[in-house]
Amino acid sequence: MTGLSDSFQRPINYLRISVTDRCNLRCIYCMPPNGVPLLPRSQILSYEEIYTLASVAAELGITKMRLTGGEPLVRSSIIDLARMLTRIEGIDDLSLTTNGVLLERYAAALKEAGLKRVNVSLDTLKKERFQRITRRGRLEDTLSGIEAAQQAGLNPVKINMVVMRGVNDDELLDFARTTMEQNWHVRFIELMPFQREQGTSRWFMPQVEVEQRIRALGTLEPVLASTGQGPAKYFRFPGAQGTIGFISSVTEHICISCNRLRLTANGRLRPCLLSDDEVDLQGPLRQGASKEELRGLIEEAVASKPRGHQLGIGATPKKRPMAQIGG
């Protein structure tokens, strides 16, 4: 295992794998009401193809993987994929991001298969608002999923809240209080400029404002993340069980420590979430490319990883919705 570094000497050891572009929700900041055009199933990577690419990535130095979507739990036999990936030599951390709707059903089996932890997307604690934001979900299902994940030992269970001004920002303190009262690890995320309904840019709220509001509850003490590697800065209220994280992908220069690649559901390796540049792995794989050739393509993607995103000059990704990338 040689290890991967990009041209800016950043170690690259984390691969996010989108297993499907399908989702059982239609969140207002992610999809239009009728969803997005879905890829033909023939274009979606098979589990065997994902395993092959993940194995090659591990040989190059990838040690951490995360399953994403769309919603990964809507893909059949996802437990089998988790079990396959945890058997790859060198992979020491396999996690999953989910909306939680199906998590109660699968949490115990995911843990048994070797999954270490989960992140759950949850943007409101109010039933009616949950239905408005997701357009088809039930808050009770996601809350039950969070509880099931905690009971199964998929810890820490991180709760991802996308903050939207005028939509859910009146709940910032409610979410923050859950870290005092329960073992919740809440992360407040800046709204990102992906395909969504027109006019939603007015929802954007910078991290600095979010943090100012939350500090009204008390002193935030900096803490180190216990597991995982990502862009969040973590804090804790004195005596609190859980933690609070802030992910300011838009307003802060978090790219300096970016350690990740993203594999789309149809087998494109994306060096930067906020750039449309991709390297096709599926085509060569299906045409019989050797492991050496696949390694070369992964190394090509790493070498092309930009220093940072270009949001400051108005450059935003346009070719894919978030559902095909997985965040």
C-alpha positions in Angstrom: 0.0 0.0 0.0 1.7 3.2 -1.2 -0.7 5.9 -0.1 -2.2 8.6 -2.3 -1.5 12.3 -2.3 -2.7 14.9 -4.8 -0.5 17.6 -6.4 -1.0 19.9 -3.4 0.4 17.2 -1.0 -3.0 16.4 0.5 -3.3 12.8 1.6 -6.2 11.1 -0.1 -7.6 8.2 1.9 -11.4 8.5 1.8 -13.8 7.3 -0.9 -17.5 8.1 -0.9 -19.5 5.6 -3.0 -22.9 6.5 -4.4 -24.7 3.1 -4.8 -27.9 4.5 -6.4 -29.4 7.8 -7.7 -32.8 6.8 -6.5 -34.3 8.2 -3.3 -37.6 7.7 -1.4 -37.8 11.4 -0.5 -37.9 14.6 -2.6 -36.2 17.1 -0.3 -36.8 20.7 -1.4 -33.1 21.6 -1.6 -32.1 18.5 -3.4 -34.7 17.6 -6.0 -37.6 19.2 -7.8 -41.1 17.8 -6.9 -41.1 15.1 -9.5 -37.5 14.0 -8.9 -34.7 14.0 -11.4 -34.2 11.9 -14.5 -32.9 8.5 -13.3 -30.1 6.6 -14.8 -31.0 3.3 -16.6 -30.3 0.4 -14.2 -27.8 -1.0 -16.8 -25.7 2.1 -16.2 -25.6 1.7 -12.4 -22.5 -0.1 -11.1 -23.1 -3.6 -9.9 -21.9 -4.6 -6.5 -19.2 -6.7 -8.0 -18.0 -3.7 -10.0 -18.1 -1.5 -6.8 -16.1 -4.2 -5.0 -13.5 -4.3 -7.8 -13.0 -0.5 -7.8 -13.0 -0.3 -4.0 -10.3 -3.1 -3.9 -8.1 -1.2 -6.3 -8.6 2.0 -4.4 -7.7 0.2 -1.1 -4.5 -1.0 -2.7 -3.6 2.6 -3.5 -4.1 3.7 0.1 -7.9 4.4 0.6 -8.7 3.3 4.1 -12.1 4.9 4.7 -15.3 4.4 2.6 -18.8 5.8 2.9 -22.0 4.5 1.2 -24.3 7.2 -0.1 -27.0 7.7 -2.7 -29.6 8.9 -3.6 -30.7 6.9 -0.6 -28.4 3.9 -0.2 -31.0 1.8 1.8 -33.4 1.7 -1.2 -31.0 -0.4 -3.1 -31.7 -4.1 -2.7 -29.2 -6.3 -0.8 -27.3 -3.3 0.5 -26.3 -5.5 3.4 -24.4 -7.8 1.0 -22.4 -4.9 -0.3 -21.5 -3.7 3.2 -20.2 -7.2 4.0 -18.2 -7.3 0.8 -16.5 -4.0 1.4 -15.6 -4.7 5.0 -13.6 -7.8 3.9 -11.3 -5.7 1.7 -7.8 -5.6 3.2 -6.9 -2.1 4.3 -10.4 -0.7 4.8 -10.7 0.2 8.5 -13.8 2.3 8.4 -17.0 1.8 6.5 -19.9 4.2 7.2 -23.2 5.2 5.5 -25.3 8.4 5.0 -29.0 7.9 5.0 -32.3 9.8 5.4 -33.2 7.3 8.1 -36.5 6.2 6.7 -35.5 2.6 6.3 -32.8 2.6 9.0 -34.9 0.9 11.7 -35.3 -2.1 9.4 -31.6 -2.4 8.5 -29.6 -1.0 11.4 -28.8 -4.3 13.2 -28.0 -6.1 10.0 -25.7 -3.3 8.9 -23.8 -3.5 12.2 -23.5 -7.3 11.8 -22.2 -6.8 8.3 -19.4 -4.6 9.6 -20.7 -1.1 9.1 -19.2 1.2 11.8 -21.5 4.2 11.9 -24.2 6.2 10.2 -25.0 9.9 9.4 -28.7 10.7 9.3 -30.1 13.6 7.4 -32.7 15.4 9.5 -33.7 19.0 8.8 -36.6 19.5 11.2 -38.1 18.1 14.4 -41.6 19.1 13.5 -43.9 16.5 11.8 -45.7 18.8 9.4 -42.6 20.6 8.4 -40.8 17.3 7.8 -43.4 16.4 5.3 -43.1 19.8 3.6 -39.3 19.6 3.3 -39.2 16.0 2.2 -42.5 16.1 0.3 -43.3 12.4 1.2 -41.6 11.4 4.4 -42.7 10.8 8.0 -40.6 12.2 10.9 -41.5 9.2 13.0 -39.7 6.8 10.6 -36.4 8.8 10.7 -36.5 9.2 14.5 -37.1 5.4 14.9 -34.2 4.8 12.6 -31.9 7.0 14.7 -32.9 5.1 17.8 -32.4 1.8 16.1 -28.9 2.8 14.9 -27.9 3.8 18.5 -29.2 0.6 19.9 -27.3 -1.4 17.2 -24.1 0.3 18.2 -23.6 2.3 14.9 -22.1 5.1 16.9 -21.6 8.0 16.9 -24.8 8.6 15.0 -24.4 12.0 13.4 -27.4 14.1 12.6 -27.0 16.3 9.5 -29.2 19.4 9.4 -29.1 21.6 6.3 -29.8 25.1 7.6 -32.3 27.1 5.5 -33.2 30.7 6.4 -37.0 31.1 6.7 -37.5 27.3 6.4 -36.0 25.7 9.5 -33.6 28.2 11.1 -36.1 28.7 13.9 -35.1 25.2 15.1 -31.4 25.8 15.5 -31.7 25.9 19.3 -34.0 22.9 19.4 -31.4 20.8 17.6 -28.6 22.2 19.7 -30.5 21.2 22.9 -30.7 17.6 21.8 -26.9 17.4 22.3 -27.4 18.3 25.9 -30.4 16.0 26.6 -29.6 13.0 24.4 -26.5 11.4 22.9 -27.0 13.2 19.6 -24.1 14.6 17.5 -25.7 17.3 15.4 -23.9 18.9 12.4 -25.2 22.2 11.0 -24.5 22.3 7.2 -24.5 25.3 4.9 -26.9 25.0 2.0 -24.9 24.1 -1.1 -25.4 25.4 -4.7 -26.7 22.3 -6.4 -29.8 21.7 -8.6 -32.9 22.6 -6.6 -36.0 24.8 -6.9 -35.6 28.3 -8.3 -35.3 31.0 -5.7 -33.8 28.8 -2.9 -30.6 30.9 -2.8 -32.5 33.2 -0.4 -32.5 30.3 2.1 -28.7 30.4 2.5 -27.4 31.2 6.0 -23.7 31.4 6.7 -22.1 29.2 9.4 -21.0 32.3 11.4 -24.6 33.3 11.9 -25.7 29.8 12.8 -22.9 29.6 15.4 -23.8 33.0 16.9 -27.4 31.9 17.4 -26.4 28.6 19.0 -24.0 30.3 21.4 -27.0 31.9 23.0 -27.5 28.5 24.8 -24.1 28.7 26.5 -20.3 28.3 26.0 -19.2 26.0 23.2 -16.0 24.1 24.0 -13.9 22.9 21.1 -13.5 19.1 20.8 -11.7 16.7 18.5 -13.8 14.4 16.3 -13.8 11.0 17.9 -14.2 9.1 14.5 -14.2 10.0 10.9 -12.4 12.6 8.9 -14.3 15.5 7.4 -14.7 19.2 7.2 -16.7 19.7 10.4 -15.5 21.7 13.4 -16.8 20.2 16.6 -17.9 21.7 19.9 -19.7 20.7 23.0 -21.7 22.5 25.7 -20.2 21.8 29.2 -21.5 18.5 30.5 -23.4 17.7 27.2 -23.5 14.1 26.0 -23.4 14.9 22.4 -21.5 17.3 20.2 -22.2 20.1 17.7 -20.5 20.4 14.4 -20.4 23.1 11.8 -19.8 22.4 8.1 -19.2 25.6 6.2 -18.4 24.3 2.7 -19.5 27.6 1.1 -18.1 30.3 3.3 -14.9 28.8 4.6 -11.8 27.4 2.8 -12.2 23.8 4.0 -10.6 22.5 0.8 -7.1 22.8 2.2 -7.7 19.6 4.2 -9.9 17.7 1.7 -9.0 14.0 1.7 -11.7 12.5 -0.4 -12.8 11.2 -3.8 -16.4 10.4 -4.9 -17.5 7.5 -7.0 -20.9 8.2 -8.7 -23.6 5.7 -9.1 -22.6 5.2 -12.8 -18.9 4.8 -12.1 -17.4 8.2 -12.6 -14.7 9.2 -10.2 -15.1 12.8 -9.1 -12.1 14.5 -7.5 -14.1 17.5 -6.2 -17.7 17.6 -5.1 -18.1 21.2 -6.5 -16.5 20.6 -9.9 -18.0 18.8 -12.9 -14.6 17.2 -13.8 -14.8 13.4 -13.7 -12.8 10.3 -14.7 -14.7 7.4 -16.2 -14.0 4.1 -14.4 -17.1 2.2 -15.5 -16.3 2.2 -19.2 -12.7 0.8 -18.9 -13.9 -1.7 -16.2 -16.6 -3.1 -18.5 -14.2 -3.2 -21.4 -11.8 -5.4 -19.4 -9.3 -3.0 -18.0 -6.6 -4.5 -15.8 -6.1 -3.5 -12.2 -3.0 -1.6 -13.3 -5.0 0.4 -15.8 -7.7 1.1 -13.1 -5.0 2.2 -10.7 -3.7 4.6 -13.3 -7.2 6.1 -13.8 -7.6 6.6 -10.1 -4.2 8.2 -9.8 -5.2 10.5 -12.8 -8.3 11.6 -10.9 -6.2 12.3 -7.7 -3.7 14.3 -9.8 -6.5 16.4 -11.2 -8.0 17.3 -7.8 -8.2 21.1 -7.7 -6.8 23.3 -4.9 -10.3 24.4 -4.0 -13.8 25.1 -5.3 -14.6 28.1 -7.4 -17.9 29.2 -5.7 -16.4 32.6 -5.0 -16.4 33.4 -8.7 -19.8 31.9 -9.3 -18.6 28.6 -10.7 -21.1 25.9 -9.5 -21.6 22.2 -10.6 -24.3 21.9 -13.2 -24.0 18.4 -14.8 -25.3 16.3 -12.0 -27.8 16.7 -9.1 -26.6 15.8 -5.7 -28.5 12.5 -5.9 -26.0 11.2 -8.4 -23.0 12.2 -6.4 -23.9 11.4 -2.9 -22.6 14.5 -1.1 
